[in-house]
């Protein structure tokens, strides 16, 4: 017993030295996490320079120590959040959003601390943030432009406290709007993932029920050829009936693998449709796999549409297609029906792209000067 505990402790110690084990809670984008760490280092250097200039400014020297101290606390908090063991596990990329929130607060505090020259240097970035998230006729956006025009005049050397407060508050609101848009993407991904899991469980349940009760709802057809009837199922064909086969004959011809075969064919066909849909995907820099969950949604949907489509055809819902002649025809229609899930998931694809486009940023389509409706 003691030897087993010793081996377990040694194994854990060995795993603890492995890079993968040390980052087991890190589920977000590694590049983005390192980018945020580099941004923290950059802001620390900028904060040192801003603090030194603010100390030399008689109008800012009394406020600089307090704002600088708070800004450093926010940068330290952002660095702690980005470490491997301080954020909750199994919350995909949540620590990245928390770190950005701390960085945003530090930037706002720097606006309060910065001298007039520093504010002028920050104005292009502040104005771009506001332009991304406010409509062209929004009074806050117009006010930002007026302040920028006044500060850029050569003879202007003053920045009113009310203007500084307005800049900090408006840019802070713009960053909060960006965070809400990002959280909306995460919520959309979670909803699609849950729906995909639900449809996957439904497909498994249908396949299991078809294997267990193979004669409950057979996926079989009864075509007639020269006064001879047949029972055609996805995995078997029985011929030689001189009269229309009854329920017992159809039930005896069905097999437990009928539903499973149809669902596999529909799933493979939906997978091909997912691959074909990749041509419309532009990708995203967000740490949430919207294209991936949309592609996975098609797989169980295709399996279920193949089964449900064949049931509709067997019930005579589609005129002229109530009696398929061979097993090959059933499989062929399963392929078509599995691919036809595009009719149901196309609207979800459009919504996913709309959710991605709603996240405004320097690389967002139409982000500059576009009217962002809310």
CORNOR-V195836 format. One record per residue. SS is DSSP state (H for helix, E for strand, L for the rest). OMEGA is omega in whole degrees, 0 to 359 (* if undefined). NEAR is the number of other C-alpha atoms within 10 Angstrom. Layout:
BEGIN
ss=SS omega=OMEGA near=NEAR
ss=SS omega=OMEGA near=NEAR
END
This chain:
BEGIN
ss=L omega=178 near=5
ss=H omega=179 near=7
ss=H omega=178 near=8
ss=H omega=178 near=9
ss=H omega=179 near=10
ss=H omega=178 near=11
ss=H omega=179 near=11
ss=H omega=179 near=12
ss=H omega=179 near=12
ss=H omega=179 near=12
ss=H omega=178 near=11
ss=H omega=178 near=12
ss=H omega=178 near=11
ss=H omega=179 near=11
ss=H omega=180 near=13
ss=H omega=179 near=13
ss=L omega=181 near=10
ss=L omega=181 near=10
ss=H omega=182 near=9
ss=H omega=182 near=11
ss=H omega=181 near=13
ss=H omega=180 near=13
ss=L omega=184 near=13
ss=L omega=178 near=12
ss=L omega=184 near=18
ss=L omega=184 near=23
ss=L omega=181 near=17
ss=L omega=180 near=18
ss=L omega=184 near=16
ss=H omega=181 near=11
ss=H omega=181 near=9
ss=H omega=177 near=15
ss=H omega=179 near=19
ss=H omega=176 near=12
ss=H omega=178 near=12
ss=H omega=177 near=18
ss=H omega=177 near=18
ss=H omega=178 near=12
ss=H omega=177 near=14
ss=H omega=178 near=23
ss=H omega=179 near=14
ss=H omega=181 near=11
ss=H omega=176 near=19
ss=H omega=178 near=17
ss=H omega=178 near=12
ss=H omega=180 near=14
ss=H omega=177 near=21
ss=H omega=180 near=13
ss=H omega=179 near=13
ss=H omega=179 near=21
ss=H omega=180 near=23
ss=H omega=179 near=15
ss=H omega=179 near=19
ss=H omega=178 near=23
ss=H omega=179 near=18
ss=H omega=179 near=12
ss=L omega=182 near=15
ss=L omega=182 near=9
ss=L omega=185 near=11
ss=L omega=188 near=18
ss=H omega=181 near=17
ss=H omega=182 near=13
ss=H omega=187 near=14
ss=H omega=184 near=24
ss=H omega=182 near=15
ss=H omega=181 near=12
ss=H omega=180 near=20
ss=H omega=179 near=22
ss=H omega=179 near=13
ss=H omega=179 near=15
ss=H omega=178 near=25
ss=H omega=177 near=19
ss=H omega=179 near=14
ss=H omega=177 near=22
ss=H omega=177 near=25
ss=H omega=178 near=17
ss=H omega=178 near=16
ss=H omega=179 near=25
ss=H omega=179 near=19
ss=H omega=180 near=15
ss=H omega=182 near=21
ss=H omega=177 near=21
ss=L omega=189 near=15
ss=L omega=194 near=16
ss=L omega=183 near=14
ss=L omega=177 near=12
ss=L omega=183 near=18
ss=L omega=177 near=13
ss=L omega=177 near=15
ss=L omega=170 near=12
ss=L omega=192 near=12
ss=L omega=174 near=16
ss=L omega=179 near=21
ss=H omega=181 near=18
ss=H omega=178 near=24
ss=H omega=178 near=20
ss=H omega=178 near=17
ss=H omega=179 near=17
ss=H omega=177 near=23
ss=H omega=178 near=19
ss=H omega=177 near=19
ss=H omega=178 near=20
ss=H omega=179 near=24
ss=H omega=178 near=20
ss=H omega=178 near=18
ss=H omega=178 near=26
ss=H omega=178 near=21
ss=H omega=177 near=20
ss=H omega=177 near=22
ss=H omega=176 near=25
ss=H omega=178 near=24
ss=H omega=184 near=19
ss=H omega=192 near=28
ss=L omega=174 near=28
ss=L omega=182 near=25
ss=H omega=180 near=21
ss=H omega=178 near=13
ss=H omega=178 near=17
ss=H omega=177 near=21
ss=H omega=179 near=16
ss=H omega=180 near=12
ss=H omega=187 near=15
ss=H omega=180 near=20
ss=H omega=179 near=12
ss=H omega=179 near=12
ss=H omega=180 near=21
ss=H omega=178 near=18
ss=H omega=178 near=18
ss=H omega=181 near=24
ss=H omega=180 near=25
ss=H omega=182 near=26
ss=H omega=191 near=26
ss=H omega=179 near=29
ss=L omega=180 near=23
ss=L omega=182 near=18
ss=L omega=182 near=16
ss=L omega=179 near=9
ss=L omega=182 near=13
ss=H omega=180 near=11
ss=H omega=177 near=18
ss=H omega=178 near=20
ss=H omega=180 near=16
ss=H omega=178 near=15
ss=H omega=180 near=21
ss=H omega=178 near=16
ss=H omega=178 near=12
ss=H omega=180 near=18
ss=H omega=179 near=17
ss=H omega=181 near=10
ss=H omega=181 near=15
ss=H omega=181 near=19
ss=L omega=176 near=13
ss=L omega=185 near=9
ss=L omega=184 near=7
ss=L omega=182 near=8
ss=L omega=179 near=10
ss=L omega=181 near=11
ss=L omega=174 near=10
ss=L omega=183 near=15
ss=L omega=177 near=10
ss=H omega=179 near=10
ss=H omega=178 near=9
ss=H omega=177 near=13
ss=H omega=178 near=17
ss=H omega=180 near=13
ss=H omega=178 near=16
ss=H omega=182 near=24
ss=H omega=182 near=19
ss=H omega=183 near=14
ss=H omega=179 near=21
ss=H omega=176 near=24
ss=H omega=177 near=20
ss=H omega=179 near=16
ss=H omega=179 near=19
ss=H omega=177 near=20
ss=H omega=177 near=15
ss=H omega=176 near=17
ss=H omega=179 near=19
ss=H omega=178 near=17
ss=H omega=178 near=13
ss=H omega=178 near=18
ss=H omega=178 near=21
ss=H omega=176 near=16
ss=H omega=176 near=16
ss=H omega=179 near=24
ss=H omega=178 near=20
ss=H omega=178 near=13
ss=H omega=180 near=19
ss=H omega=180 near=20
ss=H omega=180 near=15
ss=H omega=180 near=13
ss=H omega=179 near=18
ss=H omega=179 near=18
ss=H omega=178 near=14
ss=H omega=178 near=15
ss=H omega=178 near=21
ss=H omega=179 near=15
ss=H omega=178 near=13
ss=H omega=177 near=20
ss=H omega=177 near=19
ss=H omega=178 near=13
ss=H omega=178 near=16
ss=H omega=178 near=24
ss=H omega=179 near=17
ss=H omega=179 near=12
ss=H omega=179 near=18
ss=H omega=179 near=25
ss=H omega=179 near=16
ss=H omega=178 near=16
ss=H omega=178 near=22
ss=H omega=184 near=17
ss=H omega=178 near=13
ss=L omega=186 near=14
ss=L omega=181 near=21
ss=L omega=183 near=19
ss=L omega=177 near=12
ss=L omega=184 near=14
ss=L omega=174 near=23
ss=L omega=186 near=26
ss=L omega=179 near=28
ss=E omega=183 near=27
ss=L omega=179 near=25
ss=L omega=179 near=19
ss=E omega=177 near=18
ss=E omega=180 near=9
ss=L omega=177 near=6
ss=L omega=176 near=11
ss=E omega=182 near=14
ss=E omega=179 near=19
ss=E omega=173 near=26
ss=E omega=185 near=29
ss=E omega=179 near=26
ss=L omega=181 near=27
ss=L omega=183 near=24
ss=L omega=184 near=22
ss=L omega=176 near=15
ss=E omega=178 near=17
ss=E omega=183 near=16
ss=E omega=173 near=15
ss=E omega=178 near=11
ss=E omega=179 near=15
ss=L omega=177 near=12
ss=L omega=180 near=11
ss=L omega=182 near=15
ss=L omega=178 near=18
ss=L omega=183 near=10
ss=H omega=181 near=11
ss=H omega=180 near=9
ss=H omega=179 near=15
ss=H omega=180 near=21
ss=H omega=180 near=19
ss=H omega=180 near=13
ss=H omega=182 near=21
ss=L omega=180 near=26
ss=L omega=182 near=22
ss=L omega=182 near=18
ss=L omega=183 near=18
ss=H omega=181 near=21
ss=H omega=182 near=29
ss=H omega=180 near=23
ss=H omega=181 near=18
ss=H omega=180 near=28
ss=H omega=178 near=29
ss=H omega=178 near=21
ss=H omega=178 near=25
ss=H omega=179 near=33
ss=H omega=179 near=26
ss=H omega=178 near=18
ss=H omega=177 near=25
ss=H omega=176 near=31
ss=H omega=176 near=21
ss=H omega=177 near=15
ss=H omega=177 near=20
ss=H omega=178 near=21
ss=H omega=178 near=11
ss=H omega=180 near=10
ss=H omega=180 near=16
ss=H omega=181 near=13
ss=H omega=180 near=8
ss=H omega=184 near=10
ss=L omega=179 near=11
ss=L omega=184 near=8
ss=L omega=181 near=13
ss=L omega=176 near=15
ss=L omega=180 near=11
ss=L omega=181 near=16
ss=L omega=180 near=19
ss=L omega=187 near=22
ss=L omega=178 near=14
ss=H omega=179 near=24
ss=H omega=182 near=22
ss=H omega=182 near=14
ss=H omega=177 near=20
ss=H omega=177 near=21
ss=H omega=179 near=19
ss=H omega=179 near=18
ss=H omega=183 near=26
ss=H omega=187 near=29
ss=H omega=177 near=28
ss=H omega=178 near=29
ss=H omega=178 near=26
ss=H omega=178 near=34
ss=H omega=181 near=35
ss=H omega=179 near=27
ss=H omega=176 near=25
ss=H omega=180 near=31
ss=H omega=183 near=25
ss=H omega=178 near=17
ss=H omega=178 near=19
ss=H omega=177 near=25
ss=H omega=177 near=17
ss=H omega=178 near=13
ss=H omega=179 near=19
ss=H omega=178 near=19
ss=L omega=178 near=14
ss=L omega=180 near=13
ss=L omega=179 near=13
ss=L omega=182 near=12
ss=L omega=178 near=9
ss=L omega=182 near=9
ss=L omega=183 near=15
ss=L omega=182 near=18
ss=L omega=176 near=20
ss=L omega=192 near=22
ss=L omega=185 near=19
ss=L omega=176 near=21
ss=H omega=180 near=18
ss=H omega=178 near=14
ss=H omega=178 near=14
ss=H omega=179 near=23
ss=H omega=180 near=20
ss=H omega=178 near=15
ss=H omega=175 near=20
ss=H omega=176 near=29
ss=H omega=181 near=23
ss=H omega=181 near=19
ss=H omega=176 near=25
ss=H omega=178 near=34
ss=H omega=183 near=27
ss=L omega=174 near=21
ss=L omega=176 near=24
ss=H omega=179 near=19
ss=H omega=182 near=9
ss=H omega=184 near=13
ss=H omega=180 near=17
ss=H omega=179 near=14
ss=H omega=177 near=11
ss=H omega=176 near=15
ss=H omega=180 near=20
ss=H omega=179 near=11
ss=H omega=178 near=13
ss=H omega=178 near=20
ss=H omega=178 near=18
ss=H omega=178 near=12
ss=H omega=177 near=17
ss=H omega=181 near=24
ss=H omega=181 near=17
ss=L omega=177 near=20
ss=L omega=185 near=24
ss=L omega=179 near=22
ss=L omega=181 near=17
ss=L omega=182 near=11
ss=L omega=180 near=11
ss=L omega=179 near=15
ss=L omega=176 near=13
ss=L omega=184 near=14
ss=L omega=183 near=20
ss=L omega=177 near=16
ss=L omega=180 near=13
ss=L omega=179 near=15
ss=L omega=182 near=16
ss=L omega=182 near=16
ss=L omega=179 near=8
ss=L omega=* near=6
END
